[in-house]
Amino acid sequence: MTDMIAVRFDSIGSLDALHLDRVSRPQVGEGEVVVQIRAAGLNPSDFKNVLGKFPYTTVPRTPGRDFAGTVVAGPADLLGLDVWGSGRELGFTRDGSHAEFVALPARGVAAKPENLSFAAAAASGVPHLTAWEAVERCGIGAGTTVVVIGMGAVGSAAQALAAARKARVLVAVRRAEHAEELRARAIEAIVLDTGLDARVRDHFDDGAEVVFDTTGFWLPAAIPVLAAGGRVAIIAAPADGHERVPVLELYRRGATLIGVNSARHDTITSAGGLNALRPLFESGALDAPADIIPRPLDQAVETYSELAAGAASKFVFVP
């Protein structure tokens, strides 16, 4: 077999550029592996990439950052290994995972957690790597008081990772019914509103040592929530890229603002994060992602459009 089916885009700026194509199967290069894709995750950065939000993307290109599959070419000690991976170059400067096969550096793959399906592993990459970086850089450990704003894929991963470290975690979500659902799962939750500071201090008298805003809309309200010396991490911004920040509140608290961007990390760095996450999944400290929706590659174009239109589901392509 010398060719394969892949999602492709030949220009940037519109999802209309997405199409399925039959292209040459990647060949293994020096220091590389070829992975047969069993499942590939779809992330917001994938459709934003096609829309031209990343100036370093080159075309024509196969998109897709996250994947899980089996090594079919490369170093002998990796052949047949079930792996997962992610990285900033996949789908941006080299062909990505929304295809039947992908080539990447051999050091850019990590052994897949044995208790995760291929689909669950593929759904975990960007969300868990982003949450992992936030937890690490914010110094979250046993007893740390943490507020996670938003409970999408990254927020859910951050809540689970912080809880696994024995932190005291409070989740803030928009809908009252969502908060009730979380409380039913023994997760402390509040509803986001203009009284965020008071609601948080009902749980943490001195404020939160860490606030992780996964939404891009609550930074001004998050800073007054911080305890002295607190840290606030962000992964998103309003559409125009700007936000008014209460700087007086920030410096009086001696607080730190931390930007977290998983697209800074290549496949090799990402493999290090995935190796750190693997034992947490295998031990049960982290649960497999829930509510995954598998889609065949021939529905990729429609699925990209669904996600771009605001679908909250976690889509995974299964070739």
Phi, psi and chi 1 to 4 in degrees:
 res  aa     phi    psi   chi1   chi2   chi3   chi4
   1 MET       -  120.8 -179.7  179.2  177.3      -
   2 THR  -115.2   -5.6   58.7      -      -      -
   3 ASP  -130.7  177.1   58.0    4.7      -      -
   4 MET  -158.6  166.7   66.2  174.6 -175.2      -
   5 ILE   -91.6  136.7  -61.8  -63.4      -      -
   6 ALA  -146.1  150.8      -      -      -      -
   7 VAL   -79.5  137.3 -179.4      -      -      -
   8 ARG  -136.0  154.6  -60.3  -72.4  -74.6  175.8
   9 PHE  -141.2  133.8   62.0  106.1      -      -
  10 ASP  -101.8   -9.5  -58.7  -39.4      -      -
  11 SER  -147.5  164.4   61.3      -      -      -
  12 ILE  -116.5  155.2   58.0  176.0      -      -
  13 GLY   123.1  -18.5      -      -      -      -
  14 SER  -154.3  142.6  171.1      -      -      -
  15 LEU   -67.4  -13.2  -67.2 -176.6      -      -
  16 ASP   -63.2  -17.4  -67.5  -21.8      -      -
  17 ALA   -75.5  -15.7      -      -      -      -
  18 LEU   -72.3  138.3  -80.0  172.6      -      -
  19 HIS  -160.1  161.1   60.4  -80.5      -      -
  20 LEU   -88.0  144.6  -77.0 -177.4      -      -
  21 ASP  -147.7  158.8 -158.2   -4.2      -      -
  22 ARG  -101.6  119.1 -175.7  168.6  -71.6  -82.8
  23 VAL  -128.9  169.6  -61.9      -      -      -
  24 SER   -67.5  135.8  -63.3      -      -      -
  25 ARG   -65.2  137.1  174.0  174.8  158.3  177.3
  26 PRO   -64.7  143.6   23.3  -33.1      -      -
  27 GLN   -99.1  148.7  -59.4  -60.6  -56.0      -
  28 VAL   -75.0  130.1   65.3      -      -      -
  29 GLY  -101.5  178.5      -      -      -      -
  30 GLU   -63.4  128.4 -176.7  176.5   -5.0      -
  31 GLY    74.7   16.0      -      -      -      -
  32 GLU  -118.4  170.3  -67.2 -172.6  -21.3      -
  33 VAL  -128.7  156.5  -68.1      -      -      -
  34 VAL  -112.3  128.2  172.7      -      -      -
  35 VAL  -111.5  130.2  175.1      -      -      -
  36 GLN   -79.9  119.8 -177.6  174.4    4.9      -
  37 ILE   -73.9  123.1  -60.2  -63.5      -      -
  38 ARG   -96.6  -28.6  -51.9  -67.6 -171.2 -177.9
  39 ALA  -161.0  146.4      -      -      -      -
  40 ALA  -137.9  126.2      -      -      -      -
  41 GLY   -77.1  151.0      -      -      -      -
  42 LEU  -112.6  123.5  175.4   61.4      -      -
  43 ASN  -119.4  157.9  -64.6  -70.7      -      -
  44 PRO   -53.8  -33.7  -29.5   37.0      -      -
  45 SER   -64.6  -23.0   59.1      -      -      -
  46 ASP   -69.8  -46.6  -64.2  -39.4      -      -
  47 PHE   -73.9  -32.6   78.8   75.1      -      -
  48 LYS   -64.9  -31.2  -68.5  177.0 -177.5  177.7
  49 ASN   -61.4  -46.9 -175.3   27.1      -      -
  50 VAL   -63.9  -32.3 -177.7      -      -      -
  51 LEU   -77.9   -3.6  -66.4  177.2      -      -
  52 GLY    90.0   22.9      -      -      -      -
  53 LYS   -80.6   -7.8  -56.5  -60.0 -176.2 -178.2
  54 PHE  -121.0  107.1  -61.5   88.5      -      -
  55 PRO   -67.4  -15.0   23.4  -33.7      -      -
  56 TYR   -90.7   -1.9   47.0   83.7      -      -
  57 THR   -67.0  136.9  -62.3      -      -      -
  58 THR  -112.2  148.2   56.3      -      -      -
  59 VAL  -127.0  156.7  -67.5      -      -      -
  60 PRO   -70.8  154.6   27.1  -35.3      -      -
  61 ARG  -151.9  147.0 -174.4   62.9   58.8 -142.3
  62 THR   -96.3  122.4  -65.8      -      -      -
  63 PRO   -80.5  177.6   31.5  -34.8      -      -
  64 GLY   113.8  119.5      -      -      -      -
  65 ARG   -97.2  -42.9  -67.8  169.0   66.5 -175.7
  66 ASP   -97.5  145.7  -67.5  -13.4      -      -
  67 PHE  -159.3  162.9   68.0   88.2      -      -
  68 ALA  -141.8  140.9      -      -      -      -
  69 GLY  -176.2 -159.2      -      -      -      -
  70 THR  -125.6  133.5  -55.7      -      -      -
  71 VAL   -71.2  123.5  176.8      -      -      -
  72 VAL  -116.0   -8.1  -65.4      -      -      -
  73 ALA  -154.3  144.8      -      -      -      -
  74 GLY   136.1 -158.8      -      -      -      -
  75 PRO   -56.2  142.2  -24.4   34.1      -      -
  76 ALA   -58.3  -34.7      -      -      -      -
  77 ASP   -73.4   -9.6   60.7  -34.3      -      -
  78 LEU  -105.9  -13.8  -65.3  179.1      -      -
  79 LEU   -59.5  130.7  -72.7  176.6      -      -
  80 GLY    83.8   -3.8      -      -      -      -
  81 LEU   -77.4  135.1 -177.4   66.8      -      -
  82 ASP   -81.4  124.6  -68.1  -23.1      -      -
  83 VAL  -132.0  165.9  -63.2      -      -      -
  84 TRP  -134.2  160.7   56.6  -16.8      -      -
  85 GLY  -166.3  169.9      -      -      -      -
  86 SER  -165.1  171.8 -176.2      -      -      -
  87 GLY   159.7  154.8      -      -      -      -
  88 ARG   -67.5  -26.7   70.4 -177.2  178.7 -160.9
  89 GLU   -80.0  -24.2   65.4  -92.0   47.5      -
  90 LEU   -68.9  119.8  -64.7  179.6      -      -
  91 GLY    87.0   -5.8      -      -      -      -
  92 PHE  -116.4  -58.4  -63.3   83.4      -      -
  93 THR  -116.2   -6.4   57.3      -      -      -
  94 ARG  -146.1  158.5   67.5 -178.2  -63.5  161.7
  95 ASP   -62.0  141.1  -74.4  -23.2      -      -
  96 GLY  -100.6 -155.1      -      -      -      -
  97 SER   -97.0   -2.7   61.1      -      -      -
  98 HIS   -85.7   64.8  -65.4  168.9      -      -
  99 ALA  -160.0 -178.6      -      -      -      -
 100 GLU   -84.1  -22.8  -66.4  178.8  -56.7      -
 101 PHE  -143.2  154.2  -65.0   86.3      -      -
 102 VAL  -142.4  143.4   66.7      -      -      -
 103 ALA  -109.9  141.7      -      -      -      -
 104 LEU  -162.4  170.1   69.6  156.4      -      -
 105 PRO   -57.5  141.2  -25.7   35.0      -      -
 106 ALA   -60.3  -32.5      -      -      -      -
 107 ARG   -77.1   -3.0  -67.5  170.3   55.9 -153.8
 108 GLY   -93.9    4.3      -      -      -      -
 109 VAL  -113.2  151.5  -64.1      -      -      -
 110 ALA  -129.7  148.8      -      -      -      -
 111 ALA   -61.0  129.6      -      -      -      -
 112 LYS   -68.2  141.2  178.9 -178.2   73.6   67.5
 113 PRO   -56.1  133.5  -26.2   35.6      -      -
 114 GLU   -64.5  -28.1  -67.3 -177.0   -0.9      -
 115 ASN   -92.8    4.7   60.9  -27.7      -      -
 116 LEU  -103.2  136.6  -71.1 -169.4      -      -
 117 SER   -67.5  165.5   67.0      -      -      -
 118 PHE   -59.3  -41.3  -74.4  109.1      -      -
 119 ALA   -64.0  -43.1      -      -      -      -
 120 ALA   -65.7  -39.8      -      -      -      -
 121 ALA   -64.9  -42.2      -      -      -      -
 122 ALA   -66.8  -28.4      -      -      -      -
 123 ALA   -79.7   -9.6      -      -      -      -
 124 SER   -95.1  -19.5  -60.1      -      -      -
 125 GLY   -54.0  -82.1      -      -      -      -
 126 VAL   -57.6  -46.6  166.6      -      -      -
 127 PRO   -59.2  -46.4  -25.4   35.5      -      -
 128 HIS   -75.9  -34.0  -80.0   80.2      -      -
 129 LEU   -66.3  -37.9  -73.2  169.8      -      -
 130 THR   -65.2  -46.4  -57.6      -      -      -
 131 ALA   -64.0  -39.2      -      -      -      -
 132 TRP   -60.5  -45.5  174.6 -100.4      -      -
 133 GLU   -62.6  -42.2 -179.9 -179.0   -9.4      -
 134 ALA   -62.2  -45.5      -      -      -      -
 135 VAL   -63.4  -42.7  167.2      -      -      -
 136 GLU   -65.3  -50.9  -74.6  -80.7  -70.6      -
 137 ARG   -72.5  -23.9  -68.7  178.6   61.3 -165.3
 138 CYS   -85.9   -3.6  -72.0      -      -      -
 139 GLY    65.7   37.9      -      -      -      -
 140 ILE   -76.5  127.7  -65.4  174.5      -      -
 141 GLY  -146.1 -163.7      -      -      -      -
 142 ALA   -59.7  126.7      -      -      -      -
 143 GLY    84.7   -8.0      -      -      -      -
 144 THR   -62.9  133.4  -55.5      -      -      -
 145 THR   -88.1  122.9   51.7      -      -      -
 146 VAL  -130.6  135.2  179.7      -      -      -
 147 VAL  -114.1  123.7  174.9      -      -      -
 148 VAL  -106.1  117.9  176.3      -      -      -
 149 ILE   -95.9  117.7  -60.2  176.8      -      -
 150 GLY    95.7  140.6      -      -      -      -
 151 MET  -131.1   43.5 -158.8   59.5  168.5      -
 152 GLY   -78.2 -157.0      -      -      -      -
 153 ALA   -61.7  -45.0      -      -      -      -
 154 VAL   -71.4  -43.6  175.0      -      -      -
 155 GLY   -61.2  -42.2      -      -      -      -
 156 SER   -62.5  -42.7  -63.6      -      -      -
 157 ALA   -65.2  -40.3      -      -      -      -
 158 ALA   -65.7  -42.4      -      -      -      -
 159 GLN   -59.7  -44.5 -176.7  -82.9  -32.1      -
 160 ALA   -67.6  -41.4      -      -      -      -
 161 LEU   -66.0  -43.0  -78.9  166.8      -      -
 162 ALA   -64.9  -41.3      -      -      -      -
 163 ALA   -63.6  -37.1      -      -      -      -
 164 ALA   -63.9  -25.5      -      -      -      -
 165 ARG   -90.8    8.7  -66.6 -170.7  173.5 -163.5
 166 LYS    68.8   26.2  -51.0  -59.2 -178.0 -174.4
 167 ALA   -75.0  162.9      -      -      -      -
 168 ARG   -95.4  110.5  -62.3  171.9   56.9 -160.8
 169 VAL  -114.0  131.5 -171.3      -      -      -
 170 LEU  -120.6  129.4  176.4   65.5      -      -
 171 VAL  -103.8  138.1  173.8      -      -      -
 172 ALA  -118.3  123.0      -      -      -      -
 173 VAL  -130.0  164.8  -67.5      -      -      -
 174 ARG   -76.9  -37.9  -72.4 -172.2  -60.1  108.3
 175 ARG  -102.2  137.1  -65.1 -178.2  -69.0  109.4
 176 ALA   -62.0  -38.4      -      -      -      -
 177 GLU   -66.9  -31.6   57.0  -91.2   29.6      -
 178 HIS   -68.3  -41.4 -169.0 -174.2      -      -
 179 ALA   -60.5  -40.6      -      -      -      -
 180 GLU   -63.3  -41.0  -72.4  -63.5  -28.6      -
 181 GLU   -61.3  -41.3  -68.0  169.0    5.1      -
 182 LEU   -66.5  -41.9  -68.4  169.3      -      -
 183 ARG   -62.4  -34.9  -65.8 -175.8 -164.6  112.6
 184 ALA   -64.7  -22.1      -      -      -      -
 185 ARG   -95.9   14.8  -67.8  162.6   47.0 -164.2
 186 ALA    66.9   29.0      -      -      -      -
 187 ILE  -107.5  122.0  -64.7  173.0      -      -
 188 GLU   -65.2  131.2  -73.5 -168.4   86.0      -
 189 ALA  -146.2  147.9      -      -      -      -
 190 ILE  -130.9  167.0   58.4  173.9      -      -
 191 VAL   -97.8  133.5  178.0      -      -      -
 192 LEU   -68.7  128.2  -76.5  165.0      -      -
 193 ASP  -159.5 -173.4   59.5   21.8      -      -
 194 THR   -68.5  -13.1   54.4      -      -      -
 195 GLY   -98.9   35.5      -      -      -      -
 196 LEU   -57.4  -43.7 -179.1   62.1      -      -
 197 ASP   -59.0  -48.2 -173.7   18.6      -      -
 198 ALA   -64.8  -39.7      -      -      -      -
 199 ARG   -64.4  -41.2  -73.7  179.3  176.2  -88.8
 200 VAL   -65.9  -40.4  168.5      -      -      -
 201 ARG   -74.1  -12.3  -69.3  178.8 -170.3  -84.0
 202 ASP   -66.6  -24.4  -74.6  -19.6      -      -
 203 HIS  -102.5  -41.8  -66.8 -100.1      -      -
 204 PHE  -121.9  103.4  -52.8  139.2      -      -
 205 ASP   -55.0  -40.1  -68.6  -18.0      -      -
 206 ASP   -94.3    9.5  -63.3  -35.7      -      -
 207 GLY    91.4  177.9      -      -      -      -
 208 ALA   -95.8  136.4      -      -      -      -
 209 GLU   -69.6  -30.6  -65.6  171.2   83.6      -
 210 VAL  -136.6  133.8  173.6      -      -      -
 211 VAL  -121.8  127.4  176.1      -      -      -
 212 PHE  -115.5  105.0 -176.0   17.6      -      -
 213 ASP   -91.9  108.3  177.4   17.8      -      -
 214 THR   -92.3    1.8   68.6      -      -      -
 215 THR  -100.4  -29.3   70.0      -      -      -
 216 GLY    87.2    7.5      -      -      -      -
 217 PHE  -123.8   -4.0  -62.5  106.6      -      -
 218 TRP  -120.2   15.7  -73.2   86.8      -      -
 219 LEU   -59.9  -48.0  176.3   58.7      -      -
 220 PRO   -59.1  -37.2  -25.0   36.2      -      -
 221 ALA   -78.3  -22.3      -      -      -      -
 222 ALA   -74.6  -33.2      -      -      -      -
 223 ILE   -64.6  -43.1  -69.4  172.8      -      -
 224 PRO   -64.4  -16.3  -23.3   35.2      -      -
 225 VAL   -76.5  -19.8  165.6      -      -      -
 226 LEU   -71.6  144.5  -68.2  172.7      -      -
 227 ALA   -76.1  168.6      -      -      -      -
 228 ALA   -58.1  133.4      -      -      -      -
 229 GLY    74.8   14.8      -      -      -      -
 230 GLY   -73.4  169.6      -      -      -      -
 231 ARG  -126.8  137.9  -71.6   83.9   70.2 -162.2
 232 VAL  -123.3  126.4   56.2      -      -      -
 233 ALA  -109.0  141.8      -      -      -      -
 234 ILE  -132.4  150.0   55.7  172.5      -      -
 235 ILE  -129.4    1.7   61.7  169.4      -      -
 236 ALA  -152.2  167.5      -      -      -      -
 237 ALA  -143.3  163.1      -      -      -      -
 238 PRO   -58.2  167.2  -22.9   34.1      -      -
 239 ALA   -57.8  -34.9      -      -      -      -
 240 ASP   -86.0   -0.9   65.1   -0.9      -      -
 241 GLY    81.7    4.5      -      -      -      -
 242 HIS  -123.4  152.4  -63.2  -84.0      -      -
 243 GLU  -150.6  141.6 -176.1   63.0  -85.7      -
 244 ARG   -83.0  122.5  -69.5 -177.0   61.0   84.6
 245 VAL  -111.7  132.1  175.8      -      -      -
 246 PRO   -73.7   83.3   25.9  -32.0      -      -
 247 VAL   -62.1  -36.3  175.5      -      -      -
 248 LEU   -57.7  -46.3 -177.8   64.2      -      -
 249 GLU   -61.8  -38.7  -63.3  -89.3    9.1      -
 250 LEU   -64.4  -52.2 -175.4   73.6      -      -
 251 TYR   -76.5  -29.5   79.9   71.8      -      -
 252 ARG   -64.3  -29.2  -79.7 -176.0  171.4  175.1
 253 ARG   -85.5   -6.8  -75.8  168.9  166.8   75.4
 254 GLY    62.5   35.1      -      -      -      -
 255 ALA   -86.9  164.6      -      -      -      -
 256 THR  -124.6  134.1  -56.9      -      -      -
 257 LEU  -102.5  125.4  178.0   60.6      -      -
 258 ILE  -120.8  121.6  -61.1  171.6      -      -
 259 GLY   -92.4  128.7      -      -      -      -
 260 VAL  -116.8  123.4  177.0      -      -      -
 261 ASN  -141.2  103.5  177.1   15.4      -      -
 262 SER   -65.0  -20.3   63.4      -      -      -
 263 ALA   -72.7   -1.8      -      -      -      -
 264 ARG   -78.6  -16.3  -65.4  174.4   53.5 -113.2
 265 HIS  -106.9  130.9  -54.6  -59.9      -      -
 266 ASP   -80.6 -179.0   62.8   14.6      -      -
 267 THR   -63.2  -34.1   52.6      -      -      -
 268 ILE   -70.4  -46.3  -65.2  172.8      -      -
 269 THR   -62.7  -41.2  -56.4      -      -      -
 270 SER   -63.1  -36.4  -62.7      -      -      -
 271 ALA   -61.4  -35.1      -      -      -      -
 272 GLY   -62.4  -42.1      -      -      -      -
 273 GLY   -65.3  -41.2      -      -      -      -
 274 LEU   -65.8  -35.5  -65.8  172.8      -      -
 275 ASN   -64.2  -33.8  -81.1  -36.0      -      -
 276 ALA   -72.6  -32.6      -      -      -      -
 277 LEU   -76.9  -29.4  -70.5  165.8      -      -
 278 ARG   -52.9  -52.0  179.3 -171.7  176.4 -167.5
 279 PRO   -64.2  -25.9   19.8  -31.4      -      -
 280 LEU   -69.3  -38.6  -64.2  174.3      -      -
 281 PHE   -68.1  -45.6  -80.6  110.3      -      -
 282 GLU   -69.0  -27.1  -68.2 -176.2  -23.8      -
 283 SER   -83.1  -12.9   69.0      -      -      -
 284 GLY    90.9   -0.1      -      -      -      -
 285 ALA   -65.5  -29.9      -      -      -      -
 286 LEU  -117.1  135.7  -67.5  179.7      -      -
 287 ASP   -87.0  154.2  -68.0  -29.7      -      -
 288 ALA   -63.6  145.9      -      -      -      -
 289 PRO   -55.4  141.1  -22.0   32.0      -      -
 290 ALA  -104.9  168.0      -      -      -      -
 291 ASP    58.8   38.2  -57.4  -37.9      -      -
 292 ILE   -78.4  136.8  -62.8  169.7      -      -
 293 ILE  -112.6  107.6  -60.8  178.8      -      -
 294 PRO   -77.9  141.7   26.6  -30.9      -      -
 295 ARG  -135.2  141.9  -68.1  -80.9  175.5   85.2
 296 PRO   -71.5  157.6   26.3  -33.1      -      -
 297 LEU   -59.8  -29.6  -89.7  179.6      -      -
 298 ASP   -72.1   -3.4   62.0   13.0      -      -
 299 GLN  -108.5   15.5  -66.4 -179.4   17.4      -
 300 ALA   -63.8  -43.7      -      -      -      -
 301 VAL   -61.5  -46.4  174.4      -      -      -
 302 GLU   -64.4  -36.6  -56.1   95.4  -63.3      -
 303 THR   -68.7  -39.8  -54.2      -      -      -
 304 TYR   -55.7  -44.3  -95.0   77.8      -      -
 305 SER   -65.7  -37.9  -64.6      -      -      -
 306 GLU   -61.6  -45.6  -76.2 -177.2   54.6      -
 307 LEU   -66.0  -42.2 -173.3   62.5      -      -
 308 ALA   -64.0  -27.9      -      -      -      -
 309 ALA   -81.2   -3.4      -      -      -      -
 310 GLY   113.3    7.2      -      -      -      -
 311 ALA   -58.8  134.7      -      -      -      -
 312 ALA   -93.2   -0.4      -      -      -      -
 313 SER   -72.0  157.0  -55.5      -      -      -
 314 LYS   -99.0  104.4 -177.5   59.6 -177.6 -178.4
 315 PHE   -89.5  141.4  -62.9  108.7      -      -
 316 VAL  -133.6  127.9  171.4      -      -      -
 317 PHE   -85.3  132.8  -63.6  126.7      -      -
 318 VAL  -120.5  100.5 -178.0      -      -      -
 319 PRO   -60.4      -  -22.4   33.0      -      -
